[in-house]
Amino acid sequence: TPHLDALAEGGVRFERCFSAPLCAPSRALCMFGRYAFRTGVLDNNCGDAATPGREVCIAKTLKTAGYATAMAGKWSQLTLLSTPAEAQAWGFDEFYRWEKSQGERYWKPALNHNGKRVPVTDKSFGPDLTNEFVVDFIRRHKDGPFFIYYPIPLIHGPLTHTPDSKGGGAGKAKGRGDNRIYADNIAYMDKLVGKLVAALDEMNLREQTLIVFAGDNGSTGAGAVGMLNGRQVDGHKSQLNEGGSRVPLIANWKGAAPAGRVLPDLVDFSDFYATFSELAGASLPDGMKFDSRGFAPRLRGEKGTPREWAYVQLGQKRYVRSDRWKLNESGVLFDMSQAPFKEIPVAGDSTDAEAVTARTRLQEALTGLGMSAGTSGSEGRASEKTKAQKAGKKNRKASADSER
């Protein structure tokens, strides 16, 4: 991944960023800056709980600061982004939505561009078309501020050959267990990132553009095991272990963000909302409870106020994570000193002073969110959560993890 490596070396890399362990809850955290028990997007089946009438998308907030906005890529499980009117309700001027594939997952895709089907052939590789739209949008809006939410379709399984694979082309191979195909897809994703960065360079926009790259959840656990420095991480996608929710985060802002800086700060996906709003000079919407903690000062090399803990939730399971300790919804405390490779349960009657203090502080954090450890998981801020769950149940549609 030479292009991603270059972004990391030329910018800031956060070592402890936490998403949700599945796609839709992670997207909701990014877009709405609010935890799952507030939005109702608890898992991949609850995306319709969030509507423009209940949530204010980050794109809509940036519009108030004069930004041109676009979404390109996966919006799967979240609802209401198939027509221009729906996009405008979320705050997007344009969208290029990945909907599904008519053949192999990435070849001959079904793409929706501002409410119209994109013409494709058997030789159309969807990630290329999506990347081309992003570059085109930038080119058309390069003279003013722009914001693009770009959830790259790669590298979700089932994987296929890429145009650069040996003997490449549609229908050549697929699966999650083929390490060569997996590597090919990683390399092709990196290539697309490189093309985007090169386009920004060509338009002399690098010093005016913040590029943020993050994974949306951990590895699949089926032929794609998360590794770090040659060691397997604990857990995978859909699990609340580190391997399910601890993800890469790179922020590159040439001339502004210190090059080569590596930070141990705790960051969660809700934090993008406050960060982008601050950098854009936009105010957070009134009358809503946001969980987002901005890290814009850290991008400028300043001290800032990093989080004391990060919160992760999937369904009714959740945990709050500090520098060394983790407390889950069942009241189990874990020593995370060996994370992300191992989490060590701490006995409930432990008298270790550090563990006792950590348990108290993390319980206070959960209480501050309107819940406490050791309960059934059905509690929360009743007014917000109950409405969210009812909205999700009213129109819920089954949504497979494969995202069609």
Secondary structure, 3 states (H helix, E strand, C coil): CHHHHHHHHCCEEEEEEECCCCHHHHHHHHHHCCCHHHHCCCCCCCHHHCCCCCCCCHHHHHHCCCCEEEEEEECCCCCCCCCHHHHHHHCCCEEEEEEEECCCCCECEEEEECCEECCCCCCCEHHHHHHHHHHHHHHHCCCCCEEEECCCCCCCCCEECCCCCCCCCCCCCEECCCHHHHHHHHHHHHHHHHHHHHHHHHCCCHHHCCEEEECCCCCCCCCCCCEECCEECCCCCCCCCHHHHEEEEEEECCCCCCCCEEEEEEEECCHHHHHHHHHHCCCCCCCCCCCCCCCHHHHCCCCCCCCCCEEEEECCEEEEECCCEEEECCCCEEECCCCCCCCEEECCCCCCHHHHHHHHHHHHHHHHCCCCCCCCCCCCCHHHHHHHHHHHHHHCCCCCCCCC
